[in-house]
């Protein structure tokens, strides 16, 4: 249970005492999950002090910015999370696609810092992680390891990033600035986005040293619970806000790349709030693991594949949609190249404000949007049917990938005509291919696929593996969050 982050008592009193001492010396206070879900409950004194703290600084108070309610125009909190609504002029479908923006999270401009905090905080307050002696190991395909390193720096402990060598250069540039010893603390594993097993292998080797604590987002339930509690509630707040202007609106689906299955857990929250609601898992056509037990390589960075995460509530997932990296590569290029942006303004009639907002969409974010378009066409959704998704990170994380796309597809000769052709082919012509509406048997097939990773490779017992098939297992997990909040409050008071 400790390896999965599920403890609600102090495991080691000596570690707990040493951590208290360190946090008191550094004046580090931890936010509760309740505060991150409802930032208005964060003490006014902290909110006021945050106005003097840079969002990109490794400052303890920035822990209180690890939520969706940061105002992009100030250092204050917003009443409703920052979001953009994509209409027919950009998507080609009547159904509004609402995208909650992750770029306003502190330090890494990506929401994965929430997942990292959600895994580390419970270990801190249960005396399982010693910031003085332990190293925090963060396995990832890019953003989670950055979030882990950022949170580690704030908590004055040693963070180590593990990620595939082919991830965007911007990720490595950031890590070079934030890790304590870049040569030792950035571990590049073989391959690309699809090579998750190689990440696990590196973790298993590092775990032989008891000073290394692995925070494996793919099997740490804190990841899923943090997003259920915080991302789910934030997304619902956005929808309820929009519904005030159109009471006929109905929330139809939450669309998310599976990745480590943290973000998609927000769908469980939303499904409990709305009738006839679908949870849609997104992956790459080039590696259709959930869709077709498939394999391969692709460039939709940050979504993970060739396995089923342990914290994915598969039996509550309604749809699998696969998107090609040709779509995402070409659209991130069009949305962020001056020629493409001018095409959207002059030829498609988009306002500059709407075009500027598209820069909030990184590669996987665009994958989520394209999957939402496919779902809208599949169900023939109308103007009152709202599709909800998130933008994990902004396009600034992929400038190097835009350069690769320009060379690969256009021989570095991009033009208005090619931008128009690209928009027509990779956005307007999206079809309902590579989709599966999951029956019970379909869900069971995907659930069973996880056996090979978790039981055969990672040593999970068959009893524990099968327990996750029962909806009650997932409902029971939610009781951990208030228990962790109580421990966090006690920890803060004891500092």
N, C-alpha and C positions, 0 to 999 in steps of 0.2 A: 504493500500500500504506500509505503514511503517513496518508493521509486516512481509511483504514479502521482505523487504530490498530495495524497489523501490522508492527511493526519490532522487531528483536531486537539492534540494535547502536546505538551512540551516533551519532546523525545530525549533531548540531552540538556540537562540543566546547566552544565558548565559552558556549553556552546551558547546557550541562551544568555547567560550572565555576561560572557565576553562580548557578545553582539550588542547587548544593552549598553555596555560601557563604551564601545566604539560609536554607537549612534548618538549617545549623549555627548561625547566629545565633539562630534561633527555636526551636532544639532540637526539630526535627520529625523524627520517625523514621517510616518507612513499614512497615506490616505486609506480609508476603508473602501470596500467595493461599493457600498451604499453611497458614499460621497462621490465616487467616480461615475455612478449611474445618475446621481442627482447633484450636480456641482453647486447648486444653490445652497446645499447643506454644508458646504465647506465653510469653515469659520470666516467671518468678514475680515478679520485681521490678516489671514493668509491671502485672501483674495486681494486685499489692498497691497500687501507686500509684493505680490506677484507682478504688479504693475511696474516694479523697478527691476524685474529679473528678465533677462533676455531668454527667449524661448529656445534658443540653441545652446544655452549655457548648461554645463554639468552642475547645476545648482540644486540642492535638496528640495527647494520649493517647487521645482518643475515636476516633481512626482504628482503634484496636485493639478497638473495640466494633462495628465494621461487619460483624457476622455474626449468625447465628440463635441463638446460644447464650447470650444475655444473660438473666440471671435477673430476671423482673419484680418479685420481692420483695426484691431486694438489688442491690448494685453489683458483684456477682460473676458468674461464668459458671456456667451450668447444664450438667450432663452430657448432657441431652437437650433439644433446642429446645422452647420453649413451644408448646403445641398444644392444641386442643380437639377432642373427638370428638362429632360431632352424631349423635344416635340417632333412632330412628323417631318419637319423640314430637314432634320438631321438623321432621323431613324427610318423614315419611310412608313411608319405604322401609326395608327391612331392612338394607341394606348400610351399614356405618358410613362416615361422611364425616369424614375427618381433615383439620383445617385448621391449618396451621402459621402462627403469629401473627407478623406483621411489625411490630406496634406497639412492639416492644422495641428496634428499631434506634435509634441515638442521634440526637439533634437534630431529626429530622423525623418520628419515630414511623412510619416507613414503610421498606420494604425497598429502595426505589429508590436510597437512598444507597449501597448495594452496587454497583449498576450505574454510578453516577457515579464512584465510586472505581475501578472496574474499567476505565473508559475513561481516566481522568486519570493514574493511576499509571504505566502503561506509557509515556505521553508524557513524564512527568517523568524517568524513569530512562533514557530514550533521547535526552535533549536536544532534544526537539521542542516543549517548552512552557517558557517563561520566566516564572516567577511575578512577576518584577520588571517586565517590559515587556508581556506579553501579557494579553489579557482572555479568560477562559474563557466561551464562549457555550453555554448549555444549553437546547436546544429540547425541548419537553415538552408534555404535556397536564396537567401539574400536579406530580406528586411527584418525577420525575427532575430537573426544574429546581431544586426545593428541595434535593434531595440534592446537586446540583452546586454550588449556592450555599453550602451548609454545608461541603462539602469544600474549596471555594475559600477560605472564611474561615479554616478550620483551616490551610491551606497558605499563608495570607497572600498570596493573589492575588485578582484582581478577577473576580468571577463575575457573569454576566448571564443572567437568566431570560427565556425566550420561551414564552408559553403563550396559549391562546385566552381571549378576554375573558369568556366565559361560564362559566369554571370557578368552583368554589365560593369564596365570599368568604374562607373560612378559609385557603385557599392564599395569597391576596393579603395577608391580614393577616400571615401568617408571613413572606412575602417582604419586606414593608415594614419588618420588624424586622431582617432579616438581610442585606439588600443594602446596599452601601456608599452608593449614591445611588439611592434607590427611583424617582425620576422618570426616570432614564436607564437603570437596570439592570433594570427590569421592563417588558418589551416585550409588550404585549397585541395579539395578532393577531385577525383577524376570526373570529367564529363560536364554535362549541362544540367538543365532543369530536371530532366528525367532520372538522373542518377542519384536517387535517394538512398538506395542500399549502401552505396559507397560512403555516404555520410554516417549511416548506422555503424558500419564497420570501423570507421575512425573513432566513433564514440566508444564502441566496445573496447578498443585498444586503450584509449585514454582512461577509461573507467577502472583499469587495473591499478591505477594510482589512486589511493583513497583520498588524496587531496583534491582530486577532480570530481566535481559534482555535475552530472549531466542533466540539463534541463531540456529534455526531449519533447518539443512541442507536439509531436505526433502522438504521444501517449501520456502527456501530462494533462489531467482533467482540469487543472486550473485554467488552461488555455480555453477550453470549451466553456467553462463556467463564467470566466471573465467576459466573454463575448455574449453569452446568453444574457447575463445580467446587465451589461453596459451597452453593447452594440444593439441588442434586440430592443431594449427600452428606448434608446436614442432614435432608432429607425422608426419605431412606432410613434414617437413624438413628432417626427417629421411628417409622417402620413396624417396624423390627426390635425396638424397645423394646416396642411394643404386642403384637407377635407372641409375646413371652415369656409373656404371660398367655393366649394362645390360639394354639397351634402350627398350627392349621388355617387360620389367616388367609392370604389370598393378596392381594398388591397387584395391583389390576386396571387402574388408570388414574391418570394425572396430568392434572388439569383446570386450564387456565389461560387467561384472556383473552390474546389475542395481544399487544395493546399494541405495544411495540417489539420483541417476540419475544425478550426477554431471559429472563424468568421461565420461559417455556415450554421453554427449553433444558434446564431441570432434568429435563424429561421424557425427553430423550435419555439422560441419565445413568441414570435409573430403568429405562428400557426395556432397557438393557444388563444390569441386575441381576435382572430378573424376566421369566419366561416369560409369553407370552400377555398382554402388557401394552400398553395403549393410551395414546396421547397425544392429548388432546382440546383443540382450539382453540375458545375462546369469543368470541362477538361479539354485537352487538345486533341483534335482529329488525328494528329501525327502520333499520338500515344493514347489510344482509347481504352484505358485500363478498366474503368467502370462500365463503359459502353459495350466493350467487346472482349474483355480480358486481354486487351492488346498491349503492345509495347512500342517503343520507338523514341525518337528525340525531337525536341521542338524548342521554340524560343518564347513561349508565353511565360515569362519569368515570374516566379513566386507562387506557382500553383501546385507544384509537386505531382508526382504520379508514379506509375509502376508499383503501386501498393495502395492499400486502403488504411488510412490512419485509424489508430486504435480508438481515438476520441470522436470518430464520426458516427453519429446516430443513424446508421444506414437504414434501419427499418422505418425511419420517419421521413425518408427522402422520397420524393414523388417523381422526379424527372432527372434524367441525365442528358446533358446537351454538350456536344463537342464542337469546338470552334478551331479553325485553322490559324496557325501563326502567320500565314500569309495575310489574313484579314487584319490581325492586330498589328503586325509590323508596318503594313501599308497605311493603316489609319493613324497610328501614332506619328508617322511621318507627315501625312497630309495635315493633321491637326496642328503641327508644330513647325512646319516649313513655311516661310513667308509666301511662297507661291501657292501652296495649298490653302493657307489662311485667306489670301486674297481671292482665290477661287470661291471659297465659301461665302465671302462677303459680297463680291461683285456679281457672281453668276448664280449663287443659290439664295441670295437675299438675306443671309444671316446678319444680325447686328454684330458689331465688333465686340460688344460685351459677351454675347453668346459664344463667339469664336474664342475669345480670351479664356472663357470658362473651360473650354475643352482641354486646356493645358493641365487641368487637374487630373486628367485621365492618363495613367500610365498604361503599360502594355496589358497587364492582367485586368485592369479596370475596363479597358476597351473590350477585352474578352467577355467580361460580365455583361456589358451593354449589348454586344452582338448576340449573346445567348438569350438575352431578354427580348431582342427583336425576333429571334427564331420562335420563342415561346408565344409572343404576341401573334405571329402569323399562324402558328399551329392552332391556337384557340380562337383565332379571328377576334381578338379582344378589341373593344371600342374605346372611345375617348374617356369613359368613366372607369375603365379598368386600369388600375395603377400597378406597375411593376416596380419593385424595390430592389436596389442593389447598392454596392459600395465601391468607391474608388480607393483602393488600398494605398496607392502612392501616386505622385504626380509624374508628368512627363519629364521633369528635370532629371529624374533618375535614369533616363534612357537616351540622352543626347548621343552617346556613342553608338547605340543601336540604330538610331535614325541614320547616322552616317553609313552604317553597314547596309541598311535597307536601300539607300540611294545608290550604292554601288551594286548590290545584288540584283535589284529589279530594274534600275534605270541607267546603269553605267554612268552615274553621276551627271545625268542630263535630264533633270526634272523640269517639267513645263506645265503650263496651265492645262493643256490638252491631256497630258498624262495624269495630272491631278484629277481631272474630270473622269477619265477612264477608271482610275483607281477608286474614286468615290462610287461610281456606278457598279463596278465589279465587286468590291469588297464591303460595301455598306448597303446600297440600295438593292442589290441582287441577292442578298442573303435569303436562303431558302430553309425549308424545314427538314433538310437531310441531317443525318448524324444525330438523331434524337431517340430517346426511349422513354415512354411513359411507363413507369415501373408498376408492375403488378406485385403481389406478394412474392411470387416466384422470382421476379426480377430483383427485388430487394434481397431475397435470400441468396441469390447467386452472388451478388456483390458482397454481402456479409461473409459468405463462405470463402470468398477470394482472400479475405484478410487473414485466414488461417495460416497461409504459407509464410507470411511475414512474421506474424506475432507468436504463433505457437511453434512452428518449425525453426524459424530463424532466431527469434528474440526470447524464446523460453517462457512465454506466458502459459499458464496452465489452461487446459481445455475447459475447465469449469469456469474460470474467470473470463475466458474468451466468450463462451456461450452466454454468460450472464447478461452481456450487453444486448442481447436480442430481445430482452423483455423491456417494454416501455417503463415499467416500474423502476428498473435500474436507473434510468436517466432521471426520472422524477425524484428519486431518493438522493441523487447527487446534489440537488439544489439546496439541501439542508446544510451543506458544507459552507456556503457563502456567509450566512449570518454567524456561524460558529467562527469562521476566520475573522470576520469583522470584530467579534467580541475579543478575540486574541490580539488583533491589531490595536484595538483601543486599550487593552490592558498593557500591551507592550509600550505604547506611546506614553501612557501614564507612569510607567515604571522607569522611563528613561531618566 
